[in-house]
């Protein structure tokens, strides 16, 4: 069985996997660009709205960095369908729909946004490790800039939850 899998995998290696991962995160960032305005409009709390709007601007910069990475590598910037981010964003859409008008909506949106951030953090961390192994420190540096923004956004979302969004949702439940 292992020989069959190896034969069908051909000569694909880490560089191919790295490019596939780049296409995956590029697709994800482009999808996130479309989802963030909806989340910002759906949020009730102005701080939550502002956080989504800030992340939208950052995501635009992240897409530009990814396009720079593709250019450095001499390959077109193209996305590859990412079922993981599609599913995570679908969950966020369901929260928007199912909890519209509820005090719990903002807590749900913050949680959904953190699921997105955690996916991005995992993906960027892996891509940086692979870029480094492939001797592409120039590319790793650009990817690390995106990673640091994702981590900062995750921390900001945690702070929003702890600063009252979660407590307001819990108080509604208790009432």
N, C-alpha and C positions, 0 to 999 in steps of 0.2 A: 504493500500500500504506500509506503513512504517513497518508493521509487516512482510510482505513478504521480504522486503529488509533486515530486521534484521535477519530473519530466514536463508536467503541464506548467509549472512555474517558469520553465525556461531559464533564461539567464538573468532574471530580475534580481535586483539586489537592493541594498540600502538606499542608493541614490534614487531608484525608481519609487521606493516606498516614501522617501522624503518628498519627491515631487507630487505623489498622490496625496500625501498629507497637506502639502501646500494648497493643492487644488481644493481639498476638503475644507480647510479653514477659510479660504477665499470665498467659497460658496457660502459658508456659514456667516462670515462677516457681511456679505451682500444681503443675505436674508435678514440678518439682525438690523441692517439699515432700514429695511422695510417695516420691521416689527416695532422698533422703538417709538416712532411717532404715534402709533396706535396705542401703545402702552402709556405714553405721556398724556395723550388726550383722555384716556380712560381713568387715569389716577385722580383721586379726589384731593389728596394732600399736595399742597404746592411744593413741598420739599421733594416728594416722590417724583412729581412732574419735572422739577428742575434737575433731579438726578438723571432721569431718562434723557432729557434734552442735552445735558452735558455729555452723557455717554454717546449720544448720537454724533456729536461733533468729534469726539475721540475716535469713534468707529470709522468715520470718514478718513481720518488720518491713518488709522490702522490699515484700511484698504489701500491707501496710497503707498504705505510702506511695503505691503505685500506685492503690489504692482512693481515696486522698485526691486524687490527680491526676484520676481520673475524676470525682470529686465536684466539684472546682474547674471542670472543663470542662462539667459539667452533663450527663454521659452515664453510662449504667449501666456498672458494672465487669463486663465480659464478656470472656472469652478468645476467641481465634480460633486454630483448630488450627494448630500450628507444626510442619511436617514436619522442620525442621532439629533442633529440640530433641528431638523424638520419636526421631530417628535417633541422636543423640548419647547419649541415655539408654539406648537399646536396646544400643548398644555397651558401655555400662557394665554392663548386665545380663548380657551375654555374658561379659564379663570375670569377673564374680562367679561365673557358672556354670562357665566353662571352666577357671578357675584356683583354684577352691576347694581349700583345703588346700596350696596351693603357696606357697613363700616369695615368689614373684613377685606374688602377689595384691595386696599393698598397693601395690607400684609401679604395677600396672595400674590400681588404683582411683584413685590420685593422678593418674595421667595422664588417666583418664576424667573426673575431677572438673575438671581443668584445661581440658579441651575444653569443658565446660559453662561455666566461668568466661570463657573466651575468647569464646564466643558471646555471653554476657551483656554483656561489656565492649564488644563491637562494637555490639550493639543499643542499649545505653544511650548510648554516644557519639553514635550517629546521632540518637537521639531528643532528646538535649540540643541538638544543633546545630539540628534542626528546630524545637524549642520556642523557641529563641533567635531564629531567623529569623521565627517567627510572633509574636514579641513577648511570649512567655509565659515571662518570667524566673521567675515564681513556680513554675511547673511544672518548669522546667529545674533549679531549686534542689533540688527533691525528687528528681528523677531523678539529679542529681549525687551526692546522698547515697548512693543505691543503687550508682552507679558506683564511688564510692570504696570501699565495702565489698567489691565484687566484685574490685577491684584488690588490696585487702589480702588477701583470701582466696587469690587467685592467688599472691601473694608467699609466703604461709604454706605453700601446697602445694608451691611450688618448694623452700622451705626444708626441708620434710619429706623430699622426694626426695633433696636434697643431704645431709641429715643422716643418711642411712643406709638408707632404704627402698630406693633404687635399688642401692646397693652390696650389700646383703643378697641382692637378687634376682640380681645379677651373680655373686656368690660361689656361689650355688646352681648356676648354670649352669656354672661352671667346675669344680665338684666332680664 
